[in-house]
Amino acid sequence: MAGRAYLDWNATAPMRAAARAATVVALDAGNPSSVHAEGRAARAVVERARAEVAAAVGATPRQIVFTSGATEANALALSPGLELCDGHAHRDGLAVSAIEHPSVLRGHRFGTLPVETVAVDCDGVAQPATVAEALARLVARGAVRPLVSVMLANNETGVIQPVAAIASAVHAAGGLLHVDAVQALGRIPLDFRGLGADLMTVSSHKIGGPKGAGALVVGPRVAHIASPLIGGGGQEQGRRAGTENVPAIAGFGAAAAEAVAELAVAADRMLGLRRHLAERLLAAAPDALELGAAVPRLPNTVAVSLKGLSAETSVIAFDLSGVAISAGSACSSGKVAASHVVEAMGHPGLAGSTLRFSIGSTTTEADLDRAIGVWRTVVGALANRQGKAA
């Protein structure tokens, strides 16, 4: 729709021209597992994209396992069947932070094995000491080779987690660390080695690549994934069978390369826009709460809660006024539900009253001003209803 303001980049980013071009060119590619010229050409496309994604996340190409998206990559990682190079086989317990994406909270494969939840503080941060407490609870339940999953940046609030410190705590307890870095890629510098994670998930469509491609980054401590989700022909080093989605992977690589190349300039610009937006949202509703405002956050995300506000009807009001925003994670096929992230932060009364604004590299100040105008209307209508009720 012409003239709309798109402020839901955390759900999906508009496709980059470079990614679109790379995807279209690769539509006629052969099977990358074939040994003839057409197959070798397709393999070259996949391996170039693998190198581009690896460079974007601070890993080596061999550490990149392409999947159909982040949900699959998370499910592949969150399995007891992770074997280490030092001979320690299989994970016997899992700890996940309370603010993880549903694909982590409900998508793991630990079945009847012990699972613990890592609480977050009022700012939405999973502290290393709290992770250690969850690990101690796992030990008490007989789990001595745990897997821990903590996201790098939250999809609803943008709050950045102290992953490097958490990695130290996890490794000291003999565990492995998985990090969902889907929202971080392209918005903050991302260094897999520097984070100290053992496994990391990234996604194509969050950075302007095509949907249908993601990757699991596998660190050097993980020798083998004994229970891949998809078995078969041995593609992706035996970790994910099936013919690779060459067009989507090509677009993913192009998007990753461009996102990293423009990161410094884009991040500064987004931060300025985020501040502009937050200041005006709060000026129009002084009683509103900006979630995570006191801690490091992504430069593109603003989450605001206002008591009495219906997130569901507000999202519809914004949409009808030509502004696309969200009430949380875009993972439920249009369903707007109370935010488990807001609840975990200690604000259960605001879990159904929180809106997320997420911006990107092409967002303009005019887009934000349009959203601010709708926000004033929504807030004014709320105040009018509350005044009549009183």
JODAPE-V89712 format. One record per helix or strand. SS is the DSSP state (alpha for helix, beta for strand). FROM is the first residue (numbers start at 1). TO is the last residue. If there is no record, write none. Layout:
# JODAPE-V89712
SS;FROM;TO / SS;FROM;TO
This chain:
# JODAPE-V89712
beta;5;6 / beta;8;8 / alpha;17;26 / alpha;37;57 / alpha;61;63 / beta;64;67 / alpha;70;77 / beta;79;79 / beta;82;84 / beta;89;89 / beta;93;97 / alpha;102;105 / beta;109;109 / beta;114;118 / alpha;128;140 / beta;146;149 / beta;153;153 / beta;159;160 / alpha;163;172 / beta;176;180 / alpha;192;195 / beta;199;203 / alpha;205;207 / beta;214;218 / beta;222;225 / alpha;236;238 / alpha;246;261 / alpha;263;284 / beta;289;290 / beta;297;297 / beta;301;305 / alpha;311;320 / beta;323;324 / beta;326;326 / alpha;340;344 / alpha;348;350 / beta;354;358 / alpha;365;389
